[in-house]
């Protein structure tokens, strides 16, 4: 695949899922928390569009911080998920989001940058700590890191299995370092998102 083809792939499919969900991702507590919410919603087998729509409903309701979500009623969270057609998992996800907000508030004072600091710049440790949140297993942690590599440089390059499958489908290397060499570092989340979309 030529540089021109990679540029076209980014132009066609390179919108990050965070951006699609209305998150202006920065290394700040609120957008990082919103990315955690999105990763929680993605962490089960559900269509990407539904997970993004559910995130938008949650943020539209004003629950953009762990403090705000912790104060929301469980029924209101379930209703917000329902409006996005995030069904079957709406009740368990509402519980997971509430417990996750509580954990973040109590352990890291509502700020995922404190989790990053606790990890000491170790990407493996960041993934381990993320998995302490309800519903966030290895897949959810990889989704978070795939998007957060745009603001946390120690996560670069982050291409999870689905992104690597997409790379193979497009005739690109499955090696993360070789993939990362194809684009500027600030476009790594966009390349990862584009590769994921090729598998859907």
C-alpha atoms as one frame of an Amber mdcrd trajectory, in Angstrom:
protein
   0.000   0.000   0.000   1.457   3.358  -1.053   1.537   6.508   1.060  -1.218
   7.900  -1.146  -3.372   4.829  -0.401  -2.718   5.165   3.334  -3.687   8.849
   3.139  -6.886   7.866   1.337  -7.651   5.221   3.970  -7.305   7.888   6.671
  -9.472  10.321   4.714 -12.199   7.710   4.177 -12.230   5.892   7.526  -9.815
   7.566   9.920 -12.239   9.293  12.274 -11.522   8.054  15.785 -14.400   6.544
  17.732 -13.819   9.143  20.455 -14.338  11.959  17.942 -17.428  10.230  16.534
 -18.838  10.065  20.072 -18.315  13.797  20.532 -15.207  13.564  22.717 -12.529
  16.219  22.194  -9.749  14.043  23.486  -7.143  15.865  25.562  -4.946  14.897
  28.493  -7.540  16.255  30.917  -9.799  14.486  33.434 -13.159  14.919  31.710
 -12.291  13.774  28.154 -10.183  10.893  29.480 -13.139   9.768  31.591 -15.423
  10.029  28.565 -13.031   7.749  26.679 -13.228   5.272  29.576 -17.036   5.349
  29.305 -16.820   4.730  25.558 -14.384   1.846  26.108 -16.780   0.338  28.665
 -19.620   0.536  26.147 -17.461  -1.088  23.449 -16.226  -3.861  25.745 -19.079
  -6.237  24.932 -20.218  -7.670  21.609 -22.290  -4.782  20.293 -22.331  -2.815
  17.049 -19.925   0.119  17.025 -22.662   2.548  16.003 -24.798   1.546  18.976
 -21.894   1.962  21.417 -21.127   5.427  20.002 -24.804   6.408  20.167 -24.972
   5.247  23.798 -21.924   7.354  24.672 -23.536  10.379  23.035 -26.717   9.841
  25.095 -24.711   9.631  28.311 -22.774  12.792  27.524 -25.921  14.608  26.357
 -27.459  13.825  29.752 -24.582  15.777  31.322 -22.636  12.810  32.700 -19.236
  13.841  31.352 -17.329  13.369  34.616 -17.205  10.487  37.101 -18.682  12.776
  39.764 -21.681  13.592  37.579 -22.294   9.971  36.620 -21.916   8.778  40.218
 -24.750  11.131  41.174 -27.032   9.895  38.378 -29.696   7.348  39.209 -29.270
   3.822  37.895 -32.689   4.027  36.206 -31.748   7.227  34.394 -28.576   5.606
  33.053 -30.571   2.579  31.896 -33.035   4.901  30.132 -30.191   6.764  28.388
 -28.745   3.474  27.145 -32.211   2.414  26.006 -32.635   5.578  23.941 -29.514
   4.503  22.012 -30.948   0.975  21.556 -28.164  -0.366  23.760 -30.422  -3.186
  24.907 -29.818  -6.621  26.453 -26.826  -5.161  28.281 -28.379  -1.902  29.458
 -28.883  -2.852  33.115 -25.509  -4.545  33.623 -23.763  -1.698  31.786 -25.494
   0.923  33.925 -24.204  -0.929  36.988 -20.686  -1.177  35.530 -20.615   2.542
  34.679 -21.797   3.497  38.164 -19.266   1.259  39.894 -16.504   2.449  37.556
 -17.242   6.096  38.351 -17.148   5.297  42.051 -13.798   3.486  41.713 -12.275
   6.347  39.739 -13.485   8.908  42.277 -12.278   6.965  45.303  -8.957   5.623
  44.068  -7.764   8.257  41.577  -9.815  11.286  42.680 -11.725  11.297  39.389
  -8.596  11.756  37.294  -7.193   9.027  35.019  -3.930  10.951  34.830  -3.352
   9.709  38.376  -3.761   6.133  37.095  -1.168   6.949  34.443   1.170   8.314
  37.111   0.674   5.208  39.258   1.648   3.100  36.244   4.941   4.984  36.043
   4.881   5.277  32.265   4.631   1.498  31.793   2.074   0.699  29.046   1.574
  -2.833  30.360   0.788  -1.489  33.830  -1.638   1.083  32.402  -3.530  -1.782
  30.769  -3.536  -3.755  34.026  -4.906  -0.829  36.021  -7.601  -0.130  33.422
  -8.791  -3.715  33.845  -9.658  -2.959  37.464 -12.702  -1.088  36.162 -15.895
  -3.149  35.845 -16.457  -4.522  32.336 -12.978  -3.436  31.153 -11.057  -6.581
  30.304  -8.095  -6.936  27.928 -10.228  -5.907  24.928 -11.635  -2.815  26.647
  -8.173  -1.787  27.833  -6.835  -2.106  24.288  -9.703   0.012  22.944  -8.861
   2.727  25.479  -5.146   2.604  24.633  -5.793   2.568  20.886  -7.530   5.946
  21.195  -5.518   7.388  24.110  -2.184   6.942  22.321  -2.910  10.318  20.784
  -2.432  11.996  24.172  -0.356   9.446  26.146   2.789   8.931  24.106   4.022
   5.938  26.133   1.135   3.956  24.619   2.464   4.406  21.077   2.067   2.355
  19.035  -1.209   0.728  20.139  -2.799  -1.511  17.530  -5.054  -4.178  19.000
  -5.882  -7.497  17.321  -8.760  -6.054  15.352  -6.600  -3.211  13.982  -3.872
  -5.695  13.062  -6.455  -7.884  11.313  -7.490  -4.792   9.357  -3.883  -4.105
   8.447  -3.497  -7.618   7.097  -6.713  -7.249   5.112  -5.323  -4.068   3.543
  -1.957  -5.663   2.734  -0.165  -3.695   5.452   2.297  -5.150   7.969   0.887
  -6.723  11.144   3.901  -5.384  13.042   2.861  -2.367  15.197   6.186  -0.543
  14.791   6.119  -0.897  11.004   2.513   0.290  10.925   3.396   3.275  13.111
   6.088   4.296  10.639   3.418   4.883   7.965   1.920   8.001   9.605   2.950
  10.869  11.900   2.595   9.932  15.579  -0.409  12.204  16.105  -2.302  10.217
  13.436  -1.789   6.808  15.055  -5.290   6.757  16.632  -6.774   7.628  13.236
  -4.873   4.840  11.495  -5.919   2.358  14.186  -9.571   3.414  13.848  -9.427
   3.161  10.055  -7.964  -0.335  10.254 -10.616  -1.433  12.757 -13.340  -0.120
  10.431 -12.019  -2.259   7.563 -12.888  -5.368   9.629 -16.497  -4.344  10.322
